[in-house]
Structure formats: C-alpha cells, structure tokens
Amino acid sequence: MPLIQVKVVAGVFTTSQKQQIIERLTDALVEVQGENLRQHTWCVIEEIASGAWGIGGQSQTADDINALASG
C-alpha cells in the first residue's frame, strides 16, 4: 500500500485545500502506478506548529508562509 506523507505549517492550508492536496497527490500516484491502487493509497497531511519549521536557520510561521504565497 502506498503512503504519501505531506508536512505543512499549521494554519497555512484550509480544510478544502488539504482535501485538494490529498486528491491530486493520489491522482498523480495512480497515474504512474495504475487505478487499482487508488483504494489502497494512504495520504497523510501532518501539520507542524507555526514557528517549529525552519528554513536557512530561521523559523517560519504561518504568517511568513502566507506572506510568501501572496507575493
């Protein structure tokens, strides 16, 4: 059974966006490996606390990520 793990900063993605991530990643795996695996593919989104994620030695908050996303 395939397991897709995604880690995101808490407070960045809505429930709807997380559902889209699950659907699209599952679709991508099925496209590669075959439709028969769809019902056996697990996709887990783990939310990391805001400020507990670091890039380049600097912690990142949900506000930092949202500011990047909005340009």
N, C-alpha and C positions, 0 to 999 in steps of 0.2 A: 504494500500500500504506500503510495507516495505521500510525503508530508512536506508541505510548503510552510515555512516559518517566516513571518514578517515582523520586524520590530520597528515601532514608531514611537515618537514622543507623544505622551498623553496630552490630550487637549488640542491636537492638530487636526485630526480627521473626525468627521461626523459619523454616526452610525451608518448612514446611507453611503458615504464614501468608502467605509470599511467593507460594506457588502459588495460594492463595485470592485474593490481590490480582490476580494475572495473570488468573485465570479470570473474576473478577467484572468487572474493567475491560473485558476482551474482550467479555463478555456485554453490557455497557452500550453499547459501540460498535456491536455487531451489532444490538442492539435499535433503535438510531437509524438505522443505515445499511443494514442487511439482512444476512441469513445468508450470502450469497455472499462477504462479506468476511472471515468467520471465519478461513479458512485462509490469508489474506494479511495478517492483523493481527499486528504485532510488538508485544510488550510487554517493556520492559527495566526492570529494577529495579537502580538504581545505589546502592551503599552508600557513604555518606560517613563518613569516620573519626570516631569518637566524639571530641567536642571540637572538630571542624573545622566545625561548624554553629553559626550564631549567630542569636539572636532578641533584638531590642531592645538590641543591643550586647553581649550576654552569650553566651559559648559554651555549648553544650548537649552533655551527654554522654549515652550510652546509659542510664546510671543516672538522670539527670534526666528523660529521656523516659519510662522505665519507672515512675518515681515518679508522674509526671503521669497515666499511664494507669491506675495502680492506685488513684488518688483520694487 
